[in-house]
Every structure is written in C-alpha cells, then in structure tokens.
Amino acid sequence: MLLDVTDLSVSIGSVSPLSGISFALDRGEILGLVGESGSGKSLTALALTGLLPLIGGRITAGAVRFDGTDLARLRERDLRALRGRRIGFVTQNPMTAMDPVQRIGAQVDVVSRLHLGLSAQAARARTLDLLTQLRIPEAAAVCEAYPHQLSGGMKQRIVIAMALAGEPDLIVADEPTTALDVTVQAQIIHILTTLVRERGLGLILITHDMGVVAQACDKVAVLYAGRLAEARPVGALFAHPAHPYTAALIDCIPREGMAPGALTGIPGAVPSVAAYPPGCRYHPRCPRATDLCRSTVPPITTGETRLACHHPMEQPHD
C-alpha cells in the first residue's frame, strides 16, 4: 500500500478541526477526497504533506503511513526531503504556488535540480520535456515567460509540472480545476488521470465535484465537518451510498433530462469548527437522525469499506 491513513486527528491551538480520518491508496489509483467547503479536505492535504500551520498546528493522533513510513512521526528535515521528491503537491491557486518575478522555466528547473541533483542544462531539458507532455505549446517560449503572462489553465499545467519534476510517487491535488472553465477542467483532469495510469503514481484528488469523482476516481473518501463519513470504491459508493450525507451529495448532481426544479440541495450548512455538535456531526441536517445520533459519535468501521453512521441507508457491500 502506497498510503495508509488511519484515525488521523489534527489540532490547531485549542481547536480540533480533524478527527478519525482514514483511507488508503495504492500505486496507479486515484482517490477522491470530497465534501462541502469546511469539511476538512484541504486541511487533510496539509496534514499529509507536513504543511500544517506552524503556530499550533499538529497531528495529535493516528498514523499517515507512506510506503511504510509514518509521516506523522518524521522530523521536519526528513519531511522536506520527501516533499517535492516523493510527494508532489498541486495547490488550489497556481498564482500562490509561483514566484511572480521569476520566469516559468527557472521555477520548474529548481525542483529537479534540488531533488534529483540535475545540472542546470539537464534540469532545463527535463522541464521542456514535462511541459511538452502536459500539452503546453511552444514550451521553450513559455519557459521564458512570467506567471502573469499565462492563462489560468496554462498556469495550472505549470504547477502540475512543478509537482512532477521530482519524479514523485504520490501527488496531492487540492481542487486543481478551481476557477477554470469546464473545457479546461476536463483537460486538466484528463492530464492527471493519464499520468497516474501511465506512471503508476498515486493521486489524491480533492474536489467538491461529485461528477469529477465518478468520472476519474477509483476510490472515494467523503468528509463531513472534519470527520470521515464514508470511504469506498467509487462504483459501490455511487450505486449504493450507505451514509445519508453521501446520498445527499449524489442527489445534488445535475442529470440529463432532469425536470426544472427537480435538483435537490442539502438543508443547513457545515458547522463551524468551533461549534461541532455532539454525537454524529451530520445529525442536525440528517433526516434519519435519532437520539442515538445526537448523543453518541458513530464508530468508523474498518476494512475496504469505512463507514461512520448509526443508521446507514443500507448495509454497504462492494
């Protein structure tokens, strides 16, 4: 197993925004990490890569085993050696990942020079090769450009090239298609999925788009209010959602031929991290909630299917 996350919990100061996060990913697989804004998707990504806020951010429980090594127990120096080299990170906003006053080529070159020990000439050759693989036309000219001179879709490709430059085994992509039009979104998702299949990488795709998950992912982990709701293979999850929150997310997907006004939503909102409710955190919005849900935190089952629900829609089967 390339990555095995077990009962991960995170605290920032006196607040505990994440608890009970568990999922697994192997080489050549894509795992979709989904949930509404505020569910803890991006914070999970920061915990996996050792990039939690420096002031008060820490993993307080659980394990993050990457190729057998528990990242939660590594020193910062050892984590820095893994980031960029074996774990690549694609951020939500490509502009925040690039230096606005450095040329594109230099920003991609530095990754392979630092992590692979390549010379300046060899690093530039690798950069040009990566940009070409990512379908960037006139790669040599793009290397001489600055970030502000590129389109949003082109900048996102550059960030992916930076993540790939160290030849990683795992890529964490945090909403890589945010603010892109649907055509460019499809292109970026196709690039990422092709890289995973051809190179045998592991990919964690963080998104709120269940349609993208259905199309691109092998497994899904659904988060709600900083806790795992359900984790299963993608086909089983969409065919037989077990957690009421998962079923509600799937019901929010527009479908061809849907009658006007038929699209449903989920009443209410994700609670603030400072005011998580007792018991199951989804109970204030759940039509199946009982007194047990309001008072007792549901345990998370183990195995390929992981579920945290007192009253599932049906008993999960894969």
N, C-alpha and C positions, 0 to 999 in steps of 0.2 A: 504494500500500500504506500503510495507516494505521500499522502497527507491524511492524518487521522486526528480529528479534533474531538476531544472528549470532555464534556461538562465544563467548558470554558466559562470563566467568570471574570469580569473586569470591574475595577473601581477607579473612580477619578475623584480624589479627595474623599469626602464622606458619602459620595453618591455611588451606587452600584448599577450602572446602566445595562450591563450584560450579565446573564447567568444561565447556566445549563445549555450552552451552545454545543451541539455535537453533530458531526457529519464526517464523511470520508470520501476521498478522491484518489483514483489511481491514474497512472500514465495513460494518455490517449483518451481521457474522459473530460467532459465539461460538466461542471456543477453550477446550477443557477441558484444564487442566493437572493431570495425575493421577500417582499413585504412592502408595506406603505412607508412613506417618509417617517422617520422617527422609530423605525423598528429595530435599528441597530446594525444594519448591513455594512455601512462604511466603517463603523467602529470595530466591527468584527474583522474587517480587512486590515485595519491599522494594528489590531492586536496580533494577527497572524504574522505580520511583517515587522513587528517590533517598533512601530511608529506611533505608539500611544503618546498623548500629550506628556511632555516632560515633567510638568508640575502636577504631581499627584496621580498620574496615570499608571496603572499597574495591573498585571494579571494576578488575581487573588486565589484562583482555584482552577483545577483542570489541567489538561495537557494538550499541547499542539505538537504532535509528532510528525516531523518532516523527514521522510526517508529514514526513520528510526531514531532521529534526534529530537528531543523535546525542546522546541524553540523557547518555551516559557521559562526554561532554566538556563538559557545561554546568557553569557555576558554580552554587553553591547558591542564590544570589539569583535566577538565571534558572529554576532548578528550582521554587522556591517560587511563581513566577508561573504555572507550568504546573499544579502540583498544586492540585486544587480547581477550577481554571478549565477546563483541557482534559483533565485526568486525574482521575477520581474514584476513591476507594478505599473499599471496604467491608470492614471488619475482621471477624475471626472472632468476637470477643466484643463485642457492641454496648455493653456497660457500660463497657468500657475506652475507647470512642470518644466517650463523652459525659461532660460535667461533671455530677456528681451533685447539685450545688447550684444549677444553672441550669435554668430552665424550658425545655421542649422547643422552643417557638417561637423563643426567643432563639438557641438553638444552631443551628437551621436558618437563621434570618434572616441570621446573621453571614456565612454563605458567600456569599450573593448580594449582600450589602452590600459585602463585601470584593472579590469578583472581578468583579461586574457593575456596581458603583457605584450600586446602587439606594438610594433613600431608605428610611427605616425603614418608612414606610407601604407602599411598593411591595414591599419585601422581605417584609413580613408577608403581603401579598396573594399573592405568589408561593409562600410557604410553605404557605398554606392550599390553594392550587391543587395543589401537589405532593402534599400529604397526601391530598387527595381522589382524585387519580389513583392513588395507592397503596392505595386502598380502605380508608382509615382513617376510621371513622365519627366524627361529631362533632369534626371537625378543629379547630374553634376551642377546644373544651374541652381537647383533647389538647395544644394549644399552651401552655396554662396549667399543665399537669401537669409533674411531675418524673420523671426516668427510672425511679425505683424504683416508681412507681405504675402502670407499664405491664407487660404480659405480654412474654415473650421474643419472640414473633412480632411484636408491635407495636413493640418496640424495634428489631428488625431492619429493619422498614419505615422507621423514623425515620432509621436510619443510611443506608439507600438514598436517602432524601430529601435528606440532607446531601450525599451523593455527587453527586446530580443537580442540586443547587441552583445550581451554577456553569455549567450547560449544557455538560458535558464531551463530548468526542468518544470517549473511552475510559474504561471502568470496569474496575477490577481488583477482583474479589470473592473474598476469601480465605475459603473454606468458609463461605458466608453462611447455611447451614442447620444448622450445628453445634448440637447440644443442643436442636433443635426437633423436635416430634413430626411424624410423616410427613405429616399433613394440612397443617400449616403449612409444612413443607418444600416441598410441591407448590405451595402458593400463592406462596411467595417465588420459586421457580424460574419459575413462570408470569409473575409480575410482571417479572422481569428479562428473560426472553426476549421478552415483548411490547414492552418499552421498546426493546430492540435493533432489532426489526423495524420498529416504528413511527417511531423517531427516527433510524435509520441509525447507531447507535452501534457501537463495537467493545466486546466483553466478553470478558475473561479470567476464566473460572470455575475457581477452584482447588477441587478436591474429591478425595476418595478413593472416591467412589461411582461406579462404572462404569455403573450403571443410569441415574443422572442424566446422565452424559455421553452415553450412547446416545440418551436422550430429547431433550436440549436443545442439544447442540453440533453445530457444522458441521465442526470440526477437533479433533484431539486431539494433545497432546504428552505423551508418557509419560516421566517422570523416574525414575531409579534411582540412589541414592547420589550425588546431586549432579551427574549427567550425563544427557544426553538418551539415551534408548533408542530411541524411535521417534516420529515426527511425521507424521501423515497425515490425509486427510479421514476423517470418522467412519465412513461406510458401509464404505469399503475396509478400515479398521482392524478393525472388528468381523467383517467377512466373511472376511478373510484376514490375521490378525495375523502379522507377519513376525518380530518379536522374541520369543524364548521367554518373557520377562518379561511382555510384553503378553498373550500367550496364557494365561499363568498367572493374570493379573488377571481376564481374561474368564471363565476357568473357575471363579473364586470367586463369580460372580454367581448367586444363587439363581434357579431357574427353576420355573415352574408345572409340577406333576406330577412333580417330581424325587423319586426314591425316597429313603427315610430313609438317611442315611449316605452319600449319593452326592455331597454337596457337598465339593469338594476345597479344600485350602489350599496355601500355598507353604511348604515346609520352611525352617527357619532364620529369620534376621532381617536387616534392612538393617544394614550395618556402620556403626560409629561413624565420624564424620568424621575422627577422629584415627587411624583404622586401616583406611582404604580398602585393599583388596587390590590387588596389581599386576595388570596386564592388564585384562581386562574385569571391572568391579566386580561383575557378577552371577554370575561363574563359580562361586563356592562353592555356589550354590543351583541352578545350571542343569544339567539332565540332558543337555544337548548339548555341555557344555564339553569342550575338548580342551587339549592342551599349549599350542597357539597362544593360546587364550583366557586361559590362566593367565599367559602371559608378555607378550602384546602388546595394547596398547589398540586396540580396533577403531576405524577411522576412521569419521567420520559422512558419509554420502552427502549430496549437495546436490540441490536441486530441491523440488518439492511434497512428495515423499516423502523423509523423512530417517530414516536407519537406522544404528545403530551395533551391528553384530553380524557376527562371523566366519562363523557357521553359522545363517543365518536359517531359520525354519520353511519358508518358500518365498520365492521372489523376489517382492518387493512389486509389485503393479500396482493402479492407481487407476481 
